[in-house]
Amino acid sequence: MDIKQLRALLAVAETGSVTRAAETLHIVQPAVSRQLKLLEEDIGTPMFERGRYGMELTEAGDILVEHARRALQELDRARAEIQPDDAQISGDVTIGLLPSTSSLLSGPLVSAVRDRYPGIRLTIAVGYAGHLQKWLETGEVDAALLYNPKTTPTIQVQVLLEETLCLIAPPSNDRDTSLSMSFSDLAGQPMVMTSAPHGIRSLLEQACRDAGISFEVVAETNSMDVQKTLVAHGHGFTILPAIAVVDDVSRGQLRTVQLHDPKLQRRIVLALPNARRIPISVRCTTAVLIAEMKNAVDRGAWPSAQWLEE
């Protein structure tokens, strides 16, 4: 026997009718009849007989109803302890966000978690993918957004979205108004790069090997703000997702140039630890994070991003 069969048994016992039981359970009448048939076959004796006033319990049915009611009450209590009401969920949760996503996601994430799970104390850590993965493995963060990693013995990943990278340049002038360029045209260009071995740096080094070109690296940094500042002051170019420079572009401090041949893309995944239990507070917070990310993509607030998670 299973829970569906027991719930069908109780519903018919309480209503005296298969039709009314189906309405109570929000399923079709044949489904209730089938559950009762399977239960009676399992027990080996009828649970009901038809009387003047509808479906009446047999002696065996009366005994089973008493036990079934207690069993389902215990299961409901267990479910409540495992998945308590939103207001009862509590705990400290640290989420790792990429620098390019922190401005877009941190505010909505904090607001949504506070509104839905007031007992959760949320901390947001911002770092490049290499740092975030190390923090996840050592337990300094409970979950993190990363670029392109595969599931390993220490982490499990869920692919969420794919976004296109673009060339970040100083404000345009009369001599430089291109909106698109080939990746190979960057050969020998002055570039401001993230420090190795972080996400975009590794992706760009592979793209350079594939295209048979090299950059003139004028500066390396582990700060995205420094990257953008150096580019804005004319020290070179850099490559970032468009979401990272939305405000800078709107203020006229930077501009984006689309790259092709090849188009550079990265996948952002949600990473969780494989080696330790994931508390319900973390599961609830990451569910909110995923919802806010999808909402940002759907409303067009995440340029060049395509939602992939199903």
C-alpha positions as CSV (number, residue, x, y, z in Angstrom):
1,M,0.0,0.0,0.0
2,D,1.1,3.6,-0.5
3,I,0.1,7.1,0.7
4,K,-2.2,7.7,-2.3
5,Q,-4.2,4.6,-1.5
6,L,-4.5,5.6,2.2
7,R,-5.6,9.1,1.4
8,A,-8.3,7.7,-1.0
9,L,-9.4,5.3,1.7
10,L,-9.9,8.1,4.3
11,A,-11.6,10.4,1.8
12,V,-14.2,7.8,0.8
13,A,-14.7,6.9,4.5
14,E,-15.3,10.5,5.4
15,T,-17.5,11.4,2.5
16,G,-19.3,8.1,1.9
17,S,-18.9,8.6,-1.8
18,V,-16.2,7.9,-4.4
19,T,-17.5,11.0,-6.4
20,R,-17.2,13.3,-3.4
21,A,-13.9,11.8,-2.4
22,A,-12.5,12.6,-5.8
23,E,-13.7,16.2,-5.5
24,T,-12.0,16.4,-2.1
25,L,-8.7,15.0,-3.4
26,H,-8.9,17.1,-6.6
27,I,-8.5,14.0,-8.8
28,V,-10.9,12.2,-11.2
29,Q,-13.3,9.5,-9.9
30,P,-11.7,6.6,-11.7
31,A,-8.4,7.4,-10.0
32,V,-10.0,7.0,-6.6
33,S,-11.6,3.8,-7.6
34,R,-8.3,2.4,-8.8
35,Q,-6.5,3.3,-5.6
36,L,-9.2,1.5,-3.5
37,K,-9.0,-1.5,-5.8
38,L,-5.2,-1.7,-5.4
39,L,-5.5,-1.3,-1.7
40,E,-8.1,-4.1,-1.4
41,E,-5.9,-6.3,-3.6
42,D,-3.0,-5.7,-1.3
43,I,-4.9,-6.2,1.9
44,G,-6.8,-9.2,0.5
45,T,-10.3,-8.1,1.6
46,P,-12.9,-5.4,0.7
47,M,-12.7,-2.1,2.5
48,F,-16.2,-0.9,1.7
49,E,-19.7,-2.3,0.9
50,R,-22.5,-0.3,-0.6
51,G,-25.3,0.6,1.8
52,R,-28.4,2.7,1.8
53,Y,-26.4,5.8,2.6
54,G,-23.4,5.2,0.3
55,M,-20.1,3.6,0.8
56,E,-19.9,2.0,4.2
57,L,-16.7,0.6,5.8
58,T,-16.4,-3.1,6.4
59,E,-14.9,-4.3,9.7
60,A,-11.5,-4.6,8.0
61,G,-11.9,-1.1,6.5
62,D,-12.8,0.4,9.9
63,I,-9.6,-1.1,11.4
64,L,-7.4,0.2,8.5
65,V,-8.9,3.7,8.6
66,E,-8.0,4.1,12.3
67,H,-4.3,3.1,11.6
68,A,-4.2,5.0,8.3
69,R,-5.3,8.2,9.9
70,R,-2.6,8.0,12.6
71,A,0.1,7.0,10.0
72,L,-0.8,10.0,7.8
73,Q,-0.8,12.4,10.7
74,E,2.7,11.2,11.6
75,L,3.9,11.7,8.0
76,D,2.4,15.2,8.0
77,R,4.3,16.0,11.2
78,A,7.5,14.7,9.7
79,R,7.0,16.8,6.6
80,A,6.4,19.9,8.7
81,E,9.7,19.3,10.5
82,I,11.6,18.6,7.3
83,Q,10.0,21.4,5.4
84,P,8.7,23.9,7.9
85,D,6.6,27.0,7.1
86,D,8.6,29.7,5.4
87,A,8.5,31.9,8.6
88,Q,10.0,29.0,10.6
89,I,13.0,28.4,8.3
90,S,16.1,30.0,9.8
91,G,19.9,29.9,9.7
92,D,23.0,31.6,8.4
93,V,23.5,31.4,4.7
94,T,26.4,32.7,2.7
95,I,26.0,33.0,-1.1
96,G,28.9,33.7,-3.4
97,L,28.2,36.0,-6.4
98,L,30.4,36.9,-9.3
99,P,31.5,40.6,-9.5
100,S,29.6,41.0,-12.8
101,T,26.4,39.8,-11.3
102,S,26.5,41.3,-7.8
103,S,25.0,44.7,-8.6
104,L,22.1,43.1,-10.5
105,L,21.3,40.3,-8.0
106,S,22.3,41.3,-4.5
107,G,19.4,43.8,-3.9
108,P,16.6,41.6,-5.2
109,L,18.0,38.6,-3.5
110,V,18.2,40.3,-0.1
111,S,14.7,41.7,-0.4
112,A,13.1,38.4,-1.5
113,V,14.8,36.3,1.2
114,R,13.9,38.9,3.9
115,D,10.3,39.0,2.7
116,R,9.8,35.2,2.4
117,Y,12.2,33.8,5.0
118,P,12.7,36.4,7.7
119,G,14.5,33.8,9.9
120,I,17.4,33.5,7.4
121,R,20.5,35.7,8.0
122,L,22.0,36.2,4.5
123,T,25.6,37.1,3.8
124,I,26.8,37.8,0.2
125,A,30.4,37.2,-0.7
126,V,31.7,38.6,-4.0
127,G,34.7,37.1,-5.8
128,Y,36.0,35.8,-9.1
129,A,35.1,32.2,-10.0
130,G,38.4,30.8,-8.9
131,H,38.1,32.3,-5.4
132,L,34.4,31.3,-5.1
133,Q,35.1,27.7,-5.9
134,K,37.8,27.5,-3.3
135,W,35.5,29.2,-0.7
136,L,32.8,26.7,-1.6
137,E,35.1,23.7,-1.2
138,T,36.4,25.0,2.2
139,G,32.9,25.8,3.5
140,E,33.3,29.6,3.5
141,V,30.3,29.9,1.3
142,D,27.3,27.6,1.2
143,A,26.5,28.1,-2.6
144,A,28.1,30.1,-5.4
145,L,27.7,31.2,-9.0
146,L,30.5,29.9,-11.1
147,Y,31.6,29.9,-14.8
148,N,31.4,26.7,-16.8
149,P,32.7,24.2,-14.2
150,K,31.7,20.5,-14.4
151,T,30.5,18.4,-11.4
152,T,33.5,17.2,-9.4
153,P,33.8,15.0,-6.3
154,T,33.6,18.2,-4.2
155,I,30.9,20.2,-6.0
156,Q,27.6,19.7,-7.9
157,V,26.5,22.2,-10.5
158,Q,23.2,23.2,-12.1
159,V,23.5,25.1,-15.4
160,L,21.4,28.3,-15.3
161,L,22.1,30.6,-18.2
162,E,24.5,31.5,-21.0
163,E,25.8,35.0,-21.7
164,T,27.8,36.5,-24.5
165,L,31.1,38.4,-23.7
166,C,32.0,41.6,-25.5
167,L,34.9,44.0,-25.8
168,I,34.9,46.8,-23.3
169,A,36.4,50.0,-24.8
170,P,36.7,53.7,-23.8
171,P,34.0,56.1,-25.0
172,S,33.9,56.3,-28.8
173,N,35.5,59.1,-30.7
174,D,35.4,60.3,-34.3
175,R,38.0,57.8,-35.4
176,D,36.7,54.8,-33.6
177,T,32.9,54.1,-33.9
178,S,32.9,50.3,-34.6
179,L,30.1,48.4,-33.0
180,S,31.4,44.9,-34.0
181,M,34.7,43.4,-34.7
182,S,36.4,40.0,-35.3
183,F,38.2,38.4,-32.3
184,S,41.3,38.0,-34.5
185,D,41.4,41.8,-34.9
186,L,42.4,42.0,-31.2
187,A,45.9,40.6,-32.1
188,G,48.5,42.9,-30.5
189,Q,45.9,45.2,-28.9
190,P,46.6,46.5,-25.4
191,M,44.4,44.5,-23.0
192,V,43.6,44.8,-19.3
193,M,43.1,41.2,-18.0
194,T,41.9,39.4,-15.0
195,S,44.6,37.6,-13.1
196,A,45.1,33.9,-14.0
197,P,43.6,31.4,-13.5
198,H,40.2,33.0,-13.1
199,G,37.2,32.2,-15.4
200,I,37.2,34.8,-18.2
201,R,41.1,34.8,-18.3
202,S,41.1,31.0,-19.0
203,L,38.3,31.3,-21.6
204,L,40.3,34.1,-23.4
205,E,43.5,32.3,-23.3
206,Q,41.9,29.3,-25.0
207,A,40.2,31.5,-27.6
208,C,43.6,33.1,-28.4
209,R,45.2,29.7,-28.9
210,D,42.3,28.6,-31.1
211,A,42.7,31.8,-33.2
212,G,46.5,31.8,-33.2
213,I,46.8,35.3,-31.8
214,S,48.1,36.9,-28.7
215,F,47.2,40.1,-26.7
216,E,49.5,42.8,-25.5
217,V,48.7,42.5,-21.8
218,V,49.3,46.0,-20.2
219,A,47.9,45.2,-16.8
220,E,46.4,42.3,-14.8
221,T,44.1,42.7,-11.8
222,N,41.8,40.7,-9.5
223,S,39.4,43.7,-9.3
224,M,36.7,44.3,-11.9
225,D,36.4,47.9,-10.8
226,V,40.1,48.4,-11.6
227,Q,39.6,46.7,-15.0
228,K,36.9,49.2,-15.9
229,T,38.8,52.2,-14.5
230,L,41.9,51.4,-16.5
231,V,39.8,51.0,-19.7
232,A,37.9,54.2,-19.1
233,H,41.2,56.1,-18.8
234,G,42.5,54.7,-22.1
235,H,45.0,52.2,-20.9
236,G,43.6,49.4,-23.1
237,F,40.6,47.2,-23.7
238,T,39.1,44.3,-21.7
239,I,36.5,41.6,-22.2
240,L,33.5,41.2,-19.9
241,P,29.8,40.4,-20.1
242,A,27.7,43.4,-21.0
243,I,25.9,43.2,-17.6
244,A,29.1,44.2,-15.9
245,V,29.2,47.6,-17.5
246,V,25.5,48.6,-17.9
247,D,25.8,51.6,-15.6
248,D,29.2,52.7,-17.0
249,V,27.8,52.6,-20.6
250,S,24.7,54.6,-19.6
251,R,27.0,57.3,-18.0
252,G,29.1,57.4,-21.2
253,Q,32.2,56.2,-19.4
254,L,32.6,52.9,-21.4
255,R,31.2,51.3,-24.5
256,T,30.7,47.8,-25.7
257,V,31.8,46.3,-29.0
258,Q,30.3,42.9,-30.1
259,L,32.9,40.2,-30.9
260,H,32.4,37.6,-33.6
261,D,34.4,34.8,-35.2
262,P,34.2,33.4,-32.7
263,K,31.4,34.7,-30.4
264,L,32.6,34.3,-26.9
265,Q,30.1,32.8,-24.5
266,R,30.2,31.5,-20.9
267,R,27.7,29.5,-18.9
268,I,26.9,30.5,-15.4
269,V,26.0,27.6,-13.0
270,L,24.9,27.3,-9.4
271,A,27.4,25.3,-7.5
272,L,26.7,23.5,-4.2
273,P,29.0,21.3,-2.1
274,N,29.0,17.5,-2.7
275,A,30.7,16.6,0.5
276,R,28.3,18.0,3.1
277,R,24.6,18.1,3.9
278,I,22.8,21.1,2.4
279,P,20.5,22.7,5.0
280,I,16.9,23.7,4.0
281,S,17.8,27.3,4.6
282,V,20.5,27.1,1.8
283,R,18.1,25.2,-0.5
284,C,15.4,27.9,0.0
285,T,17.9,30.7,-0.5
286,T,19.3,29.2,-3.7
287,A,15.8,28.7,-5.0
288,V,15.1,32.4,-4.5
289,L,18.4,33.3,-6.2
290,I,17.5,31.2,-9.3
291,A,14.1,32.8,-9.5
292,E,15.6,36.3,-9.3
293,M,18.1,35.4,-12.0
294,K,15.4,34.1,-14.3
295,N,13.3,37.2,-13.6
296,A,16.2,39.5,-14.6
297,V,16.7,37.6,-17.9
298,D,13.0,37.6,-18.7
299,R,12.6,41.3,-18.1
300,G,15.6,42.2,-20.2
301,A,17.8,43.4,-17.3
302,W,20.5,40.9,-18.1
303,P,21.9,41.9,-21.6
304,S,23.0,39.1,-23.9
305,A,21.9,36.4,-21.5
306,Q,19.8,33.3,-22.5
307,W,18.1,31.2,-19.8
308,L,19.0,27.5,-20.0
309,E,17.8,25.9,-16.7
310,E,14.7,23.8,-16.9
